[in-house]
Amino acid sequence: MSEHMAAPVPARHRRKTGRNVLLFLLALLVAAAVVAGLFVFNLAHSYDTKTQKIAQAFPSGTSRPVKPTEGPASNAMNILILGSDTRAAPLQQSEEGQPSDQRSDTMMWVHIPADRKHVYLMSILRDTWVDIPGHGQAKINAAMSYGGVPLVVQTLEGLFRNRIDHVAIVDFQGFKAITDALGGVEVNVPVGFKAYTTGMTFKAGPQKLNGDQALAFVRERHAFADGDYQRVKDQQIFLKAVMNTILAPATLANPVKATRLVDQASPYLSVDKGLDSATVGALALGLYAVRGPDVVSFTLPTLGTGTSPDGQSIVLKDDAAISAIAKALTDDSLGSYLAAAKLGG
């Protein structure tokens, strides 16, 4: 044998080397699983400990709509999102089901169908004139001041004849925190304006907003001729932009950014006791394939503006549209209704 020819590696040594490589790869996988597990655990713990819990989110009694136990609608989910300008004592009273001077100026019904392929955001104008149980007719945002969160839920469930599964209240300062945690949010401003309270100027077209700009953007209504109509459109645009940013791989695959988002946004969020990290996590898994175009927003159709018997400027509800949406929610066919009605974007 030539002195330059390498001696054959014993089979036993080759097996040992192969085993060591496999053990090393296994160790890496275990380490990755532990890190991922700790990451998820920390996120869940942060969400559960930092969010405020709504003491009484739902009306008592048996008058609530019954959630279907079979068919597509049984697996659909309805979430009520309320926007608030304060986390002061009046809001705490509303969360406890007590009357207060707090009004829900932003009201959004979020419908997530059973197939989890879309998210539908329906804004309801705050001046919509409706029947509030036990109080007669009034603007829908007055329900919060009359009977807190439970009365808001009862009013909406009566209007759409469908059960609300969860409630979340977002302090507007949370929009600022979310935006900054994401490193800014890109929005396409549909109508240029100068904010009434801050003096900030927003040009029409795509632009990246920081936290202060985002807060001014979602709150403004005085700068528009149609007031709250344009404000809810801007809020829908912003929420869709936030979802686009969160669902992007640059966020989902970035533990630092995801942790910062949960840590900074959770303190500005109040949720019903059932909307815990386990529920949110399961929902997130179900929506893993949803991307920006799958999030559809629209405003509840109305019959325009008018004047109430006591002289208030109000928004007139469209009973036909409400009835059709109620049926679509019951049938879990909201997407088909919106396509036929040419609503949503």
TACORGI-V228278 format. One record per pair of residues at least 6 apart in sequence whose C-alpha atoms are under 7 Angstrom apart, sorted by sequence separation. I is the first residue (numbers start at 0). J is the second residue. If there is no record, write none. Layout:
BEGIN
I,J / I,J
END
This chain:
BEGIN
67,73 / 92,98 / 93,99 / 111,117 / 130,136 / 131,137 / 156,162 / 178,184 / 193,199 / 194,200 / 220,226 / 223,229 / 244,250 / 245,251 / 250,256 / 251,257 / 306,312 / 307,313 / 327,333 / 337,343 / 66,73 / 92,99 / 111,118 / 129,136 / 130,137 / 143,150 / 156,163 / 193,200 / 220,227 / 250,257 / 305,312 / 306,313 / 93,101 / 110,118 / 111,119 / 128,136 / 129,137 / 142,150 / 143,151 / 192,200 / 193,201 / 305,313 / 110,119 / 128,137 / 129,138 / 142,151 / 192,201 / 220,229 / 304,313 / 305,314 / 324,333 / 327,336 / 89,99 / 109,119 / 110,120 / 128,138 / 129,139 / 191,201 / 192,202 / 220,230 / 304,314 / 305,315 / 89,100 / 90,101 / 109,120 / 127,138 / 128,139 / 131,142 / 191,202 / 219,230 / 303,314 / 304,315 / 89,101 / 108,120 / 109,121 / 126,138 / 127,139 / 191,203 / 218,230 / 303,315 / 107,120 / 108,121 / 125,138 / 126,139 / 190,203 / 217,230 / 301,314 / 302,315 / 107,121 / 108,122 / 125,139 / 126,140 / 188,202 / 189,203 / 301,315 / 302,316 / 107,122 / 125,140 / 188,203 / 189,204 / 301,316 / 302,317 / 106,122 / 107,123 / 188,204 / 217,233 / 301,317 / 106,123 / 187,204 / 188,205 / 217,234 / 300,317 / 187,205 / 186,205 / 187,206 / 83,103 / 105,125 / 185,205 / 186,206 / 300,320 / 82,103 / 83,104 / 104,125 / 185,206 / 186,207 / 194,215 / 81,103 / 82,104 / 132,154 / 185,207 / 82,105 / 131,154 / 184,207 / 185,208 / 81,105 / 82,106 / 183,207 / 184,208 / 195,219 / 81,106 / 183,208 / 184,209 / 194,219 / 80,106 / 81,107 / 183,209 / 195,221 / 80,107 / 183,210 / 195,222 / 79,107 / 80,108 / 194,222 / 79,108 / 193,222 / 78,108 / 79,109 / 179,209 / 192,222 / 77,108 / 78,109 / 178,209 / 179,210 / 77,109 / 78,110 / 178,210 / 77,110 / 76,110 / 77,111 / 176,210 / 76,111 / 175,210 / 75,111 / 76,112 / 104,140 / 174,210 / 175,211 / 75,112 / 103,140 / 56,94 / 75,113 / 102,140 / 175,213 / 55,94 / 74,113 / 102,141 / 174,213 / 175,214 / 54,94 / 55,95 / 103,143 / 174,214 / 53,94 / 54,95 / 55,96 / 72,113 / 102,143 / 53,95 / 71,113 / 101,143 / 102,144 / 172,214 / 101,144 / 171,214 / 100,144 / 246,290 / 99,144 / 297,342 / 98,144 / 99,145 / 297,343 / 98,145 / 243,290 / 296,343 / 297,344 / 98,146 / 243,291 / 295,343 / 296,344 / 97,146 / 98,147 / 242,291 / 295,344 / 93,143 / 96,146 / 97,147 / 186,236 / 96,147 / 186,237 / 95,147 / 96,148 / 239,291 / 93,146 / 94,147 / 96,149 / 93,147 / 94,148 / 186,240 / 93,148 / 185,240 / 239,294 / 184,240 / 184,241 / 184,244 / 235,296 / 181,256 / 180,256 / 180,259 / 181,260 / 180,260 / 177,260 / 180,263 / 79,163 / 86,170 / 78,163 / 83,168 / 85,170 / 77,163 / 78,164 / 79,165 / 80,166 / 81,167 / 82,168 / 83,169 / 84,170 / 177,263 / 77,164 / 78,165 / 79,166 / 80,167 / 81,168 / 82,169 / 83,170 / 84,171 / 176,263 / 177,264 / 76,164 / 77,165 / 78,166 / 79,167 / 80,168 / 81,169 / 82,170 / 83,171 / 176,264 / 82,171 / 58,149 / 173,264 / 56,148 / 57,149 / 58,150 / 64,156 / 56,149 / 55,149 / 173,267 / 57,152 / 58,153 / 172,267 / 64,160 / 66,162 / 64,161 / 65,162 / 170,267 / 64,162 / 169,267 / 170,268 / 63,162 / 169,268 / 168,268 / 169,269 / 167,268 / 168,269 / 167,269 / 168,270 / 124,227 / 167,270 / 166,270 / 167,271 / 166,271 / 165,271 / 122,231 / 165,274 / 56,166 / 159,321 / 161,325 / 160,325 / 159,325 / 161,329 / 115,285 / 116,286 / 115,286 / 117,289 / 116,289 / 118,293 / 119,294 / 120,295 / 121,296 / 122,297 / 123,298 / 117,293 / 118,294 / 119,295 / 120,296 / 121,297 / 122,298 / 123,299 / 116,293 / 117,294 / 118,295 / 119,296 / 120,297 / 121,298 / 122,299 / 121,299 / 128,313 / 127,313 / 128,314 / 126,313 / 127,314 / 128,315 / 126,314 / 127,315 / 128,316 / 127,316 / 46,261 / 50,265 / 51,266 / 56,271 / 42,258 / 45,261 / 49,265 / 50,266 / 53,269 / 45,262 / 49,266 / 51,268 / 52,269 / 53,270 / 50,268 / 51,269 / 52,270 / 53,271 / 42,261 / 46,265 / 50,269 / 51,270 / 52,271 / 53,272 / 112,331 / 52,272 / 47,275 / 47,276 / 46,276 / 43,276 / 75,331 / 72,329 / 72,330 / 72,331 / 71,331
END
